Amino acid sequence: MNIGIIGPNDMKYLKEINKDAEIILLDLAKILAESGQEIVITPEKNSILEFVGQNYKKFNGKKVKEVVPLDDDYQNYLNVDLGEIISCSKWENQPSTLNKSCDLFICVGYGAMVMAEIGFSKYYNPKKIYIIKELITSAMPKEVNESLDLEYISIKDLKSKLLD
């Protein structure tokens, strides 16, 4: 199974929501590695997703796949040294390519691009999305919750969800 990790770029933003955000993300990386599943990310340099990908590898995770716009300007933005590259050609194709490449999403916080990735999940390879409660300030609006397969879970419950 390919698990897509989606979230905002800035760790500072997450630490404003939860001072233990870095510890939660380390737990996530360890759980993902222990699950034996591959992860799919678009890791901006010095971002949350890069942090998760690097630590997933440190915990001997199976494989990292990176969705990268190879026909666009990405060199200044993305760390492309974490794993296998999946080209989405241009930035505007990133949400759909990410969705097509994943069987499940784990959301580690909201951001503008995260909303696009979540929205595309309804149409491109529809999937379950686990949203880590400790890293958000609120649930999505009712009308969004009803149109997507969202489940708000605690990081401590993630391991059992991945092994079900």
N, C-alpha and C positions, 0 to 999 in steps of 0.2 A: 504494500500500500504506500502511496505517496501522500505525505501530509504537508500541506501548505501552511506556512506560518505567516500571518499578516499582522501588521501593527504599525504604529507611528515610527518615525525615524529617531527622535530625540529621547535619550534616556532621562534627561532632565525633566521632560514633560511627564514621564511615567512616575518619576520619583516625587513629583508634586502630588500625584494621586495616591501613591503608596510609597513611603520611605524605604520599604523592603523590596522594591521592584527588581533590583538587581539579583537579590536572593531568589525571588520567585522565578526569574528568567533562568537562573542557573538550575533550579529544580526542574524547570521545563526541559532544558537541554538534556539533563540526565535522564528524565523519564522518556524522552524521545529516543535517546540512544539505547536505553534498555528495552524499548519496545521492539527493536529490530526493524523498524520502518525507515524508509527514506524520507528526507525532508526536501521541500521546494521553497526557495526564497528569492527575493530580489534584494540583495544586501547592499544598501548604500554604505559608503565608507563611514566608520565611526557611528554606526546606527545600532538600534536594538536588534535588528535581524542579523546583522553581521556578528554581534555579540552572541546571539543564540547559535548561529551556524558554527562559529569558532569553538564554542564550548561543547556543542553536540559532537564535533570532531574529537575534542579532548577526551570526551567520555566514550570514545570509540564507536560513534554512530556509524550506521551502515553506509550511507551515501548522501551527499548534498548535491542537489540540482539547483542551478541558478537560472532564472528567467532574465535574459539580457537583450536589450535592443541593439543588436550588432550593427544595424544599418543606421544608427543614430548616434548622438553624442552620449556615450556612457562612461568613457575612460576616466573622466574627472569625478564621477559620482559613485560608481559601483566597485566593490571588491570582487573581482572575477577569479580569485585564486582559491575559492573554497571547494569547488567541485565541478561537475559536468555542466556545460553551458547548454541551455535551451534557448534558441534565438526566437525573439518575438518581433524581429525586424525593427520596428519603430516603437517609441514609448507608448503611443496610443493603443498598441496591441497588447501591452503588458497585462492588463486585467483579464482579458479573454484567454491569453496563452497560459497564464498562471492557473486559471480555473480549469482549462483543458488538461493540465498536467497534474492535477491533484484529485485525490479521492475524498479528502477531508480537509477542512481548514481549522486551525487553532488561531484565534484572534487574541493578541496580547495588548490590546488598547486600540482606541479609535484615532483616526486621522482622515484627512481628505481623500487620499488615495485608497485607504482601507475601505471607505464607503463604496468606491467604484468596484473594488475587488469583491466585496460582499454582494453588491448589486448584480454583478455579472454572474454570481454563483447560481442565480435563478435560471439562467439561460444556457450557460456553457458548462456542461457536465454538473448538473445540480448535485449538491452535497450537503452534508451535515456541517455546521459551523459551531464549534465549541468556543465560547467567549469566556475568558478567564475573569471572573468577577472581581478579583482583587486588583485588577488593572484598569477598571473603568469606573466612571462616576455614576452611570445609570444605564438601564436597559434601553434598547431601541424603542421607538414609538410603536404602539400597538399594531398599526397598519403594516409596519415592516416585519414585526415578529410573526404576524399571521401569513405573510407571503413568502417567508424563507424558513429553512429548517435550522433555526437558531436554538442553542441550549447554553444557558449561563451556568457555568460550573466553577467550583473552587479548584485551585491548583492541586490540592490534596486528593481530589476525586478523579483527576485526569488519568492516572495510571490504570485504574480499574476500567475506565471508559475505553482506553486503547487496547486493553486485553480482552474486552467482551466479545 
